[in-house]
Amino acid sequence: MTGLRMAVLAVRFCTEILMLVALAYAGARVGEGAFAWFLGVVFPIAAILVWQWFVAPKARHPVTLGARMAIEAALFVGTGFLLALADHPTLGVSFMLFALLVSGASAATEGIPSPWDEPREP
C-alpha cells in the first residue's frame, strides 16, 4: 500500500506544479500589458501562500481534512475557471476534473504511510 500512497503523492505534486503554471499563464492571458505581467505573477503567489498556510503537510494553520479538501477544490476550480477565461475552456474543465480526482485520491489514501511521512514515536 505504500507504493499506492507514493504514486498518489507524486501525481499530486505534479498537479500542484501544473496549477501554478496554469495560474501564471491564465493571469498573463487575462490581463493586458503590464497588468498581465502583474496577474501572471500574483495569481501563483497567492495560490502558494494559501497552500502554505492551510494545505501543505507542514501548514502554518492546519485545518481538518474536509476544510483542506474544500480549499484545494477552490484553488483547482478557480484555476480551471481562469484557464477557461484565457480562451481554453476544455483545458480548464479537464484540469479541474483531474485535479479534483487527484485531491480525492490523496484524501482517500491519507492514512496509508509513505516514506515522506514523519516517523511516528512509539
C-alpha positions in Angstrom: 0.0 0.0 0.0 2.9 2.3 0.5 3.5 2.3 -3.3 0.0 3.5 -3.9 0.4 6.4 -1.5 3.8 7.3 -3.1 2.2 7.3 -6.5 -0.7 9.4 -5.4 1.6 11.9 -3.8 3.8 12.1 -6.9 0.8 12.8 -9.1 -0.5 15.3 -6.5 2.8 17.2 -6.6 2.8 17.3 -10.4 -0.8 18.6 -10.2 0.2 21.4 -7.8 3.0 22.4 -10.1 0.6 22.4 -13.1 -1.8 24.6 -11.1 1.0 27.2 -10.6 1.9 27.1 -14.2 -1.7 27.4 -15.3 -2.3 30.3 -12.9 0.7 32.2 -14.3 -0.4 31.5 -17.9 -4.0 32.4 -17.3 -3.0 35.6 -15.4 -0.8 36.7 -18.3 -3.6 36.0 -20.8 -6.5 37.6 -18.8 -4.7 40.9 -18.4 -3.2 43.3 -20.9 0.3 45.0 -20.9 1.9 45.4 -17.5 -1.2 44.3 -15.7 -0.9 40.9 -17.5 2.6 40.5 -16.1 1.3 41.5 -12.7 -1.5 38.9 -12.7 0.9 36.3 -14.1 3.0 36.7 -11.0 0.3 37.4 -8.4 -2.0 34.5 -9.1 0.6 31.8 -8.5 2.0 33.6 -5.5 -1.5 33.9 -3.9 -2.0 30.1 -4.5 1.3 29.3 -3.0 0.5 31.4 0.1 -2.9 29.7 0.6 -1.4 26.3 0.1 1.4 27.0 2.6 -0.9 28.4 5.2 -3.6 25.7 5.0 -3.0 22.7 2.8 0.7 21.8 2.9 1.7 18.9 5.2 3.5 21.4 7.5 0.9 24.1 7.1 1.1 27.2 9.4 -2.6 26.8 10.2 -3.5 23.2 9.8 -7.2 22.5 9.1 -9.4 19.4 9.1 -9.4 17.1 6.1 -12.8 18.4 5.0 -11.6 22.0 5.1 -8.4 21.2 3.4 -10.3 19.5 0.6 -12.6 22.5 0.2 -9.6 24.8 0.0 -7.9 22.6 -2.6 -11.2 22.4 -4.6 -11.5 26.2 -4.5 -7.9 26.5 -5.8 -8.3 23.9 -8.5 -11.8 25.1 -9.7 -10.5 28.7 -9.7 -7.5 27.7 -11.8 -9.8 25.8 -14.2 -12.1 28.8 -14.4 -9.2 31.2 -15.1 -8.0 28.8 -17.9 -11.5 29.0 -19.4 -11.3 32.8 -19.2 -8.0 32.6 -21.0 -9.7 31.0 -24.0 -9.0 27.4 -23.0 -12.3 26.1 -21.7 -11.7 22.5 -22.5 -8.3 22.6 -20.8 -9.8 24.4 -17.8 -12.5 21.8 -17.3 -10.1 19.0 -17.9 -7.7 20.4 -15.3 -10.5 20.9 -12.8 -11.8 17.4 -13.1 -8.3 15.8 -13.0 -7.1 17.9 -10.0 -10.3 17.2 -8.0 -9.8 13.5 -8.7 -6.2 13.6 -7.5 -7.3 15.6 -4.4 -9.9 12.9 -3.6 -7.3 10.1 -4.1 -4.9 11.9 -1.8 -7.6 12.2 0.9 -8.6 8.5 0.4 -5.0 7.3 0.9 -4.3 9.8 3.7 -4.0 7.1 6.4 -1.5 5.0 4.4 2.1 5.7 5.4 4.6 6.9 2.9 8.4 7.5 3.1 7.8 11.2 3.3 5.6 11.0 6.4 7.1 12.0 9.7 8.2 9.0 11.8 5.8 8.0 14.5 7.1 7.8 18.0 6.5 4.5 19.8 
